[in-house]
Amino acid sequence: MSSKKAISRNRIIEVAFGMARESGLPSLSVRAIAEACGVATGTIYNHVPDVAELRTEVLQRFWREAIEAAELETCTRDAETALDYCRRLSDALSSSLEGFRTAWLRDMGALDGRTRQRTMEAERACLGDLHETVRHAFERDAAITSRARDRVQMDAVVDFAWQAMLDAMKRGDGSCETLFALMELALYT
């Protein structure tokens, strides 16, 4: 009688996450993960239907950990302007994303199209809550002039600021000083 080793989906993701941190996302294969977990490849497929989903789960975990490390689960601080919040957000995420840029982002090009699409969707889902905190910061910022609110569509400003911050962070330039200077001129003077 053979004994089968029991393993959970969470444990598989945990092992895969460690492997991806060590060797990058493209290194993840069902065979390598099964070997690291000490189970048959079929056991992995019982929990994760394909490598694309496995890589997506690993990337989602990375984003969740990066956000938690940046301690950005809470909304804006009392009396904090939207500009101050965006600066704080940019600084915190930049340090959390340092590992992403060096170990993960470079690997995205090596992934197949389906996996890349799934990982981009996972990224958007994980970052959606942060985008909403930026929107909330703009909505509650009493320091933004009424002239600015009348002249520009604030939702468009929020979306532009968020995307510019995210793009800069992914490039490794999380300072966003030009964006912040423009925001200050356009919204507060």
C-alpha positions in Angstrom: 0.0 0.0 0.0 1.5 3.4 -1.0 1.0 6.4 1.1 0.2 9.6 -0.8 1.6 12.9 0.5 -1.2 15.4 1.1 -0.5 18.9 0.0 -2.7 22.1 -0.1 -3.1 24.6 -2.9 -1.6 27.2 -0.5 1.5 25.1 0.1 2.0 24.7 -3.6 1.7 28.5 -4.2 4.1 29.1 -1.2 6.7 26.8 -2.8 6.2 28.3 -6.2 6.5 31.8 -4.8 9.8 30.9 -3.2 11.1 29.3 -6.4 10.0 32.4 -8.4 11.8 34.7 -6.0 14.9 32.6 -6.3 14.9 31.9 -10.1 12.2 34.1 -11.7 8.7 33.4 -13.0 9.8 31.6 -16.2 11.5 29.0 -14.0 8.2 27.7 -12.6 7.2 24.4 -14.1 4.8 21.9 -12.7 7.5 19.2 -12.6 9.9 21.5 -10.6 7.2 22.5 -8.1 6.1 18.9 -7.7 9.7 17.8 -7.0 10.2 20.6 -4.5 6.9 19.7 -2.8 7.8 15.9 -2.8 4.6 15.0 -4.7 3.7 13.7 -8.2 3.0 16.2 -11.0 -0.6 15.0 -11.1 -1.0 16.1 -7.5 -0.1 19.7 -8.5 -2.6 19.6 -11.4 -5.3 18.5 -8.8 -4.9 21.9 -7.2 -3.8 24.2 -10.1 -5.1 23.5 -13.6 -2.1 24.9 -15.5 1.2 26.8 -15.3 -0.4 30.1 -16.3 -2.7 30.0 -13.3 0.2 29.0 -11.0 2.3 32.0 -12.2 -0.7 34.3 -11.9 -1.3 33.1 -8.3 2.4 33.7 -7.5 2.3 37.2 -9.0 -0.9 38.0 -7.0 0.9 36.9 -3.8 3.8 39.1 -4.7 1.5 42.2 -5.1 -0.3 41.5 -1.9 3.0 41.2 0.0 4.4 44.3 -1.6 1.3 46.3 -0.7 1.3 44.9 2.9 5.0 45.7 3.2 4.3 49.2 2.2 1.6 49.4 4.9 -0.9 50.9 2.5 -4.0 49.0 3.5 -5.4 52.1 5.2 -6.8 55.2 3.6 -5.4 58.7 3.8 -4.4 60.2 7.0 -6.4 63.0 8.6 -5.7 66.5 7.1 -3.4 64.9 4.5 -3.7 66.4 1.0 -4.0 64.2 -2.0 -0.6 65.4 -3.1 0.9 64.3 0.2 -0.8 61.0 0.0 0.4 60.4 -3.5 4.0 61.2 -2.4 3.7 58.8 0.5 2.2 56.1 -1.6 4.9 56.5 -4.3 7.7 56.3 -1.8 6.3 53.3 0.0 5.5 51.4 -3.2 8.8 52.2 -4.7 10.7 50.6 -2.0 8.3 47.6 -2.0 8.6 47.2 -5.8 12.4 47.3 -5.9 12.4 43.5 -5.8 9.7 43.4 -8.4 11.6 45.4 -10.9 14.8 43.5 -10.5 13.5 39.9 -10.1 10.0 39.8 -11.7 9.4 42.5 -14.2 12.3 41.5 -16.4 10.9 38.0 -16.6 7.5 39.1 -17.9 8.7 39.2 -21.5 9.7 35.5 -21.3 6.2 34.4 -20.4 3.7 33.2 -23.0 0.9 35.5 -24.0 -1.8 33.8 -22.0 0.2 33.9 -18.8 1.2 37.6 -19.4 -2.5 38.5 -19.9 -3.5 36.7 -16.7 -0.7 38.2 -14.7 -1.6 41.7 -15.9 -5.2 41.1 -14.9 -4.1 39.9 -11.5 -1.9 43.0 -11.1 -4.8 45.2 -11.9 -7.0 43.5 -9.4 -4.4 43.7 -6.6 -3.7 47.4 -7.3 -7.4 48.4 -7.8 -7.8 49.0 -4.1 -4.8 51.4 -4.0 -6.2 53.2 -7.0 -9.4 53.7 -5.0 -7.5 55.1 -2.0 -5.9 57.7 -4.4 -9.5 58.6 -5.6 -10.6 58.9 -2.0 -7.7 61.2 -1.2 -8.6 63.6 -4.0 -12.3 63.5 -3.1 -11.7 64.5 0.5 -8.9 67.0 -0.1 -10.3 70.4 0.9 -7.1 72.1 -0.1 -7.8 71.6 -3.9 -9.0 74.9 -5.2 -12.6 75.2 -6.4 -11.1 76.7 -9.6 -9.2 73.5 -10.2 -12.3 71.4 -9.4 -14.3 73.5 -11.9 -11.8 73.4 -14.7 -10.7 69.7 -14.7 -12.5 66.4 -14.3 -11.1 65.1 -11.1 -11.7 61.4 -12.0 -9.5 62.0 -15.0 -6.8 63.6 -12.8 -6.9 60.7 -10.4 -6.6 58.1 -13.2 -3.8 60.1 -14.8 -1.9 60.6 -11.5 -2.3 56.9 -10.6 -1.1 55.6 -13.9 1.8 58.0 -14.0 2.9 56.9 -10.5 2.6 53.2 -11.3 4.5 53.6 -14.6 7.3 55.5 -13.0 7.6 52.9 -10.2 7.8 50.1 -12.6 10.5 51.9 -14.5 12.4 52.4 -11.2 11.8 56.1 -10.9 9.3 56.3 -8.1 10.1 59.9 -7.2 7.5 61.3 -9.7 8.7 64.9 -8.8 7.5 66.3 -12.2 4.1 64.8 -11.7 3.9 66.1 -8.1 5.0 69.6 -9.2 2.4 69.7 -11.9 -0.3 68.5 -9.5 0.7 71.2 -7.0 0.5 74.0 -9.7 -2.8 72.7 -11.2 -4.7 71.9 -8.0 -3.5 74.1 -5.2 -2.6 77.5 -6.6 
